[in-house]
C-alpha cells in the first residue's frame, strides 16, 4: 500500500477485513466541532481519531504525544490493530490527517496511508457518506516507539541538531507580524528556521501537489527535501504535512519538534527572531 491513496483506491478496498478508515479531523476554528461534524457525516465505517484526546494530558503544551501504552490502549478501544491497513483522512483546513499518520507510524503501525484530498474529494467523486457509528471491532495494537529519534525536544533544538528547521506556519505568524492564536506566546520563529507554509503543499482541491511541484516548493522556501530536517509549526500538528510531503519525495529521515511554537514561544528564555 502506498503512503498516499486515492478515492478510487479506498472505494475499491474499504470492504477488506484489514482496512480501517479513520477520520482525523481537527480544527483551529473554535466554531467548528470535529466530533459533531463526524457524527453528522463521515466515510461509511470510519472511526473518529480524536487528536484532542490523543495527547499527553500532563504536558505543558497542547497536542504533545501521549505515552505508547496510552496510545495503544486508545487504538484498541477504537478497533484499530497495529497490523491493519489504516487509511486516515480529514475535513480540515489544516490537513490534520498528516498528524494522525505520523502518530500511528511513530507508535508502531506497519501500514498507514493518507486519503488524498480527504472527505472533500471523497464527496466530490460521488462516494457515499454516513451518520451511522462504526461496528465494534476487536483489535490488538502493539504500541512501541520504533524510532525515538524521529521526535526532537526543545533541549535538542537549543543544543543544535545540525539540521535545517522548516516552520509550517503562515508567513505572517513566522515573521511575527500576525499574533499567535494561543495566548501567552511571543511572536516570531526559531532563529535560523525557514518558512514553508503547508498551504504551499496542496492543490486547490486539497490533494497534495505532484512530486515535481513539491520538490520545487521545498527548494523555493530554502529547504532541501532530500536532506534531514526538523519540522515545526504551532503545536506539532501541521508540521507533519511537511514530513509527509518529504516522504512522498523519498526522504525517510525527518524529525518532528513536537512542542513547536506553543512550547518555544511560551518560554521567555528561548531565542526568537522576527522578519
PEVENUR-V415090 format. One record per residue. N is the residue number from 0. RES is the residue in three letters. SS is DSSP state (a for helix, b for strand, c for the rest). PSI is psi in radians with two decimals (* if undefined). NEAR is the number of other ideal C-beta (glycine too) atoms within 12 Angstrom. Layout:
BEGIN
N&RES&SS&PSI&NEAR / N&RES&SS&PSI&NEAR
END
This chain:
BEGIN
0&UNK&c&2.33&22 / 1&UNK&c&2.86&19 / 2&UNK&c&-0.47&33 / 3&UNK&b&2.14&35 / 4&UNK&b&2.68&34 / 5&UNK&c&2.93&25 / 6&UNK&a&-0.76&32 / 7&UNK&a&-0.63&17 / 8&UNK&a&-0.83&27 / 9&UNK&a&-0.72&39 / 10&UNK&a&-0.61&23 / 11&UNK&a&-0.39&14 / 12&UNK&a&-0.12&25 / 13&UNK&c&-0.22&30 / 14&UNK&c&-0.13&12 / 15&UNK&c&2.49&19 / 16&UNK&c&-0.47&15 / 17&UNK&c&0.12&22 / 18&UNK&b&2.11&32 / 19&UNK&b&2.29&39 / 20&UNK&b&2.33&48 / 21&UNK&b&2.28&46 / 22&UNK&b&1.95&42 / 23&UNK&c&0.57&46 / 24&UNK&c&2.49&42 / 25&UNK&c&2.60&40 / 26&UNK&c&2.46&25 / 27&UNK&c&-0.52&28 / 28&UNK&c&1.99&15 / 29&UNK&c&-0.24&10 / 30&UNK&c&-0.22&9 / 31&UNK&c&2.35&20 / 32&UNK&c&1.86&19 / 33&UNK&a&-0.69&34 / 34&UNK&a&-0.71&23 / 35&UNK&a&-0.70&16 / 36&UNK&a&-0.75&24 / 37&UNK&a&-0.78&35 / 38&UNK&a&-0.50&19 / 39&UNK&a&-0.60&19 / 40&UNK&c&2.14&24 / 41&UNK&b&2.93&36 / 42&UNK&b&2.32&40 / 43&UNK&c&2.26&23 / 44&UNK&c&-0.13&28 / 45&UNK&c&2.59&44 / 46&UNK&b&2.61&37 / 47&UNK&b&2.01&38 / 48&UNK&c&1.77&43 / 49&UNK&c&1.67&28 / 50&UNK&c&-0.56&43 / 51&UNK&c&-0.73&24 / 52&UNK&c&-0.37&21 / 53&UNK&c&1.09&37 / 54&UNK&c&2.99&31 / 55&UNK&c&1.93&22 / 56&UNK&c&-0.32&16 / 57&UNK&c&-0.13&11 / 58&UNK&c&2.62&22 / 59&UNK&c&-0.23&19 / 60&UNK&c&2.65&31 / 61&UNK&c&2.65&32 / 62&UNK&c&0.29&39 / 63&UNK&c&2.56&31 / 64&UNK&c&2.40&40 / 65&UNK&c&-3.14&28 / 66&UNK&c&2.78&21 / 67&UNK&a&-0.73&25 / 68&UNK&a&-0.78&18 / 69&UNK&a&-0.70&24 / 70&UNK&a&-0.79&37 / 71&UNK&a&-0.74&29 / 72&UNK&a&-0.70&21 / 73&UNK&a&-0.69&30 / 74&UNK&a&-0.69&37 / 75&UNK&a&-0.70&24 / 76&UNK&a&-0.52&23 / 77&UNK&a&-0.26&33 / 78&UNK&c&0.55&26 / 79&UNK&c&2.20&44 / 80&UNK&c&2.65&30 / 81&UNK&c&-0.31&29 / 82&UNK&c&0.15&21 / 83&UNK&c&2.79&34 / 84&UNK&b&1.91&29 / 85&UNK&b&2.19&46 / 86&UNK&b&2.14&47 / 87&UNK&b&2.52&49 / 88&UNK&b&3.00&47 / 89&UNK&c&2.98&46 / 90&UNK&c&0.82&38 / 91&UNK&c&2.50&35 / 92&UNK&c&-0.32&23 / 93&UNK&c&0.25&39 / 94&UNK&c&0.99&48 / 95&UNK&c&-0.18&43 / 96&UNK&a&-0.47&50 / 97&UNK&a&-0.58&48 / 98&UNK&a&-0.76&49 / 99&UNK&a&-0.73&52 / 100&UNK&a&-0.82&40 / 101&UNK&a&-0.80&43 / 102&UNK&a&-0.80&46 / 103&UNK&a&-0.77&45 / 104&UNK&a&-0.71&36 / 105&UNK&a&-0.60&35 / 106&UNK&c&0.29&37 / 107&UNK&c&0.00&28 / 108&UNK&c&2.36&38 / 109&UNK&c&-0.47&20 / 110&UNK&b&1.88&26 / 111&UNK&b&2.36&43 / 112&UNK&b&2.78&35 / 113&UNK&b&2.39&46 / 114&UNK&b&1.99&49 / 115&UNK&c&2.14&40 / 116&UNK&c&-0.19&32 / 117&UNK&a&-2.73&43 / 118&UNK&a&-0.60&41 / 119&UNK&a&-0.78&29 / 120&UNK&a&-0.58&33 / 121&UNK&a&-0.83&37 / 122&UNK&a&-0.72&22 / 123&UNK&a&-0.49&17 / 124&UNK&c&0.23&23 / 125&UNK&c&0.33&11 / 126&UNK&c&2.70&29 / 127&UNK&c&2.73&20 / 128&UNK&b&2.92&26 / 129&UNK&b&2.72&23 / 130&UNK&c&0.03&16 / 131&UNK&c&2.41&17 / 132&UNK&c&2.67&19 / 133&UNK&c&2.75&26 / 134&UNK&c&2.59&13 / 135&UNK&c&2.56&12 / 136&UNK&c&2.05&23 / 137&UNK&c&2.45&14 / 138&UNK&c&2.61&27 / 139&UNK&c&2.15&19 / 140&UNK&c&1.90&32 / 141&UNK&c&1.54&23 / 142&UNK&c&2.35&30 / 143&UNK&c&2.74&19 / 144&UNK&c&1.74&21 / 145&UNK&c&-0.53&18 / 146&UNK&c&1.37&18 / 147&UNK&a&-0.42&17 / 148&UNK&a&-0.18&18 / 149&UNK&a&-0.23&28 / 150&UNK&b&2.24&33 / 151&UNK&b&2.75&35 / 152&UNK&c&3.03&26 / 153&UNK&a&-0.71&31 / 154&UNK&a&-0.68&16 / 155&UNK&a&-0.75&26 / 156&UNK&a&-0.75&35 / 157&UNK&a&-0.64&19 / 158&UNK&a&-0.53&11 / 159&UNK&c&2.14&15 / 160&UNK&c&-0.24&28 / 161&UNK&c&0.12&15 / 162&UNK&c&2.71&30 / 163&UNK&b&2.68&34 / 164&UNK&b&2.17&40 / 165&UNK&b&2.15&47 / 166&UNK&b&2.13&43 / 167&UNK&c&-0.01&48 / 168&UNK&c&2.98&47 / 169&UNK&c&2.78&29 / 170&UNK&a&-0.63&21 / 171&UNK&a&-0.74&20 / 172&UNK&a&-0.70&35 / 173&UNK&a&-0.76&36 / 174&UNK&a&-0.29&21 / 175&UNK&c&0.23&25 / 176&UNK&c&-0.21&17 / 177&UNK&c&2.38&19 / 178&UNK&c&2.65&17 / 179&UNK&c&2.52&29 / 180&UNK&c&-0.28&24 / 181&UNK&c&2.34&23 / 182&UNK&c&2.66&10 / 183&UNK&c&0.11&18 / 184&UNK&c&2.36&30 / 185&UNK&c&2.85&26 / 186&UNK&c&2.79&27 / 187&UNK&c&-2.66&28 / 188&UNK&b&2.94&41 / 189&UNK&c&2.29&41 / 190&UNK&c&2.30&18 / 191&UNK&c&-0.17&22 / 192&UNK&c&2.69&39 / 193&UNK&b&2.58&32 / 194&UNK&b&2.15&39 / 195&UNK&c&1.53&40 / 196&UNK&c&2.43&32 / 197&UNK&a&-0.38&42 / 198&UNK&a&-0.43&25 / 199&UNK&a&-0.24&29 / 200&UNK&a&-0.27&44 / 201&UNK&b&2.55&35 / 202&UNK&c&3.03&19 / 203&UNK&c&-0.59&11 / 204&UNK&c&0.06&18 / 205&UNK&c&-0.09&31 / 206&UNK&c&2.70&29 / 207&UNK&b&2.50&37 / 208&UNK&c&2.73&27 / 209&UNK&c&2.76&18 / 210&UNK&a&-0.72&22 / 211&UNK&a&-0.56&14 / 212&UNK&a&-0.66&21 / 213&UNK&a&-0.78&34 / 214&UNK&a&-0.80&23 / 215&UNK&a&-0.67&19 / 216&UNK&a&-0.79&33 / 217&UNK&a&-0.85&35 / 218&UNK&a&-0.75&21 / 219&UNK&a&-0.44&18 / 220&UNK&c&0.26&30 / 221&UNK&c&0.32&20 / 222&UNK&c&2.22&38 / 223&UNK&c&1.94&22 / 224&UNK&c&-0.16&37 / 225&UNK&c&-0.10&20 / 226&UNK&c&2.71&22 / 227&UNK&c&2.47&25 / 228&UNK&b&2.83&37 / 229&UNK&b&2.25&42 / 230&UNK&b&2.35&51 / 231&UNK&b&2.90&51 / 232&UNK&c&-2.47&50 / 233&UNK&c&-0.81&39 / 234&UNK&c&0.53&41 / 235&UNK&c&0.23&47 / 236&UNK&c&-1.08&49 / 237&UNK&c&-0.35&45 / 238&UNK&a&-0.49&47 / 239&UNK&a&-0.38&49 / 240&UNK&a&-0.63&46 / 241&UNK&a&-0.74&51 / 242&UNK&a&-0.76&47 / 243&UNK&a&-0.75&40 / 244&UNK&a&-0.71&46 / 245&UNK&a&-0.64&41 / 246&UNK&a&-0.68&32 / 247&UNK&a&-0.41&33 / 248&UNK&c&0.10&33 / 249&UNK&c&0.02&16 / 250&UNK&c&2.00&29 / 251&UNK&c&0.18&19 / 252&UNK&c&1.20&22 / 253&UNK&c&2.93&43 / 254&UNK&b&2.70&37 / 255&UNK&b&2.22&47 / 256&UNK&b&1.73&46 / 257&UNK&c&-0.65&42 / 258&UNK&c&-0.57&39 / 259&UNK&a&-2.67&48 / 260&UNK&a&-0.41&45 / 261&UNK&a&-0.57&36 / 262&UNK&a&-0.83&35 / 263&UNK&a&-0.79&43 / 264&UNK&c&-0.35&38 / 265&UNK&c&-0.21&26 / 266&UNK&c&1.98&22 / 267&UNK&c&-0.24&11 / 268&UNK&c&-0.24&13 / 269&UNK&c&2.48&25 / 270&UNK&c&2.55&19 / 271&UNK&c&2.57&26 / 272&UNK&b&2.70&22 / 273&UNK&c&2.82&20 / 274&UNK&c&*&15
END
